[in-house]
Amino acid sequence: MNLTSLTNKDWHARAAGVRYETRNFIDGGYGDAAAGGRFHVLNTATGQTFCRVSAGTGAGMRVARAGTEQAIG
């Protein structure tokens, strides 16, 4: 299939099937924020919520940093 031959309807169908990872990636795996918070990501063109993602906190960032430091020695 040639991507230039796709119609507008084809592209919308493909986009509808896309799923976004909304959890934090820390120390080799995905997980929700330790505090459980989430925030809205807005589509700036429409002002509508695009998705909600995990709201990382200082505690989560410390875990991420420790994992990075361990990985690089």
C-alpha positions in Angstrom: 0.0 0.0 0.0 1.2 3.5 -0.9 0.7 6.0 1.9 -0.1 8.7 -0.6 -3.0 6.7 -1.9 -4.8 6.8 1.5 -7.9 8.9 1.7 -8.9 11.3 4.5 -11.3 8.6 5.8 -8.4 6.0 5.8 -6.2 8.4 7.8 -9.0 9.0 10.3 -9.6 5.3 10.7 -5.9 4.8 11.4 -5.7 7.6 13.9 -8.8 6.3 15.8 -6.8 3.1 16.4 -3.8 4.8 17.9 -3.4 4.3 21.7 -1.0 6.5 23.7 0.9 5.4 26.7 0.0 7.8 29.4 1.9 6.4 32.4 5.4 7.5 33.4 8.3 5.4 32.2 10.6 5.0 35.2 13.4 2.5 35.8 12.6 0.3 32.8 8.8 0.1 33.1 5.6 2.0 32.9 3.6 3.0 36.0 1.2 5.5 37.2 2.4 8.4 39.3 3.1 7.5 42.9 0.6 10.1 44.1 -1.9 8.9 41.5 -2.4 12.3 40.0 -3.1 12.9 36.3 -3.4 16.1 34.2 -5.0 17.0 30.9 -3.1 17.5 27.7 -4.9 19.9 25.5 -5.2 20.0 21.7 -4.1 23.6 21.2 -6.0 23.8 17.9 -9.4 23.0 19.5 -8.8 23.6 23.2 -10.2 20.1 23.9 -8.6 17.5 26.1 -6.4 15.2 23.9 -5.6 12.8 26.7 -4.8 12.6 30.5 -1.4 11.6 31.6 0.3 10.6 34.9 1.5 13.6 36.8 5.0 12.8 37.9 6.1 14.1 41.3 9.4 14.8 43.0 9.3 11.3 44.6 8.8 9.6 41.2 11.6 11.7 39.7 13.9 10.6 42.5 13.2 7.0 41.7 13.9 7.7 38.0 17.1 9.4 38.8 18.3 6.6 41.1 17.5 4.1 38.3 19.5 6.1 35.8 22.4 6.5 38.1 22.4 2.8 38.8 22.3 2.0 35.1 25.2 4.2 34.1 27.3 3.3 37.2 
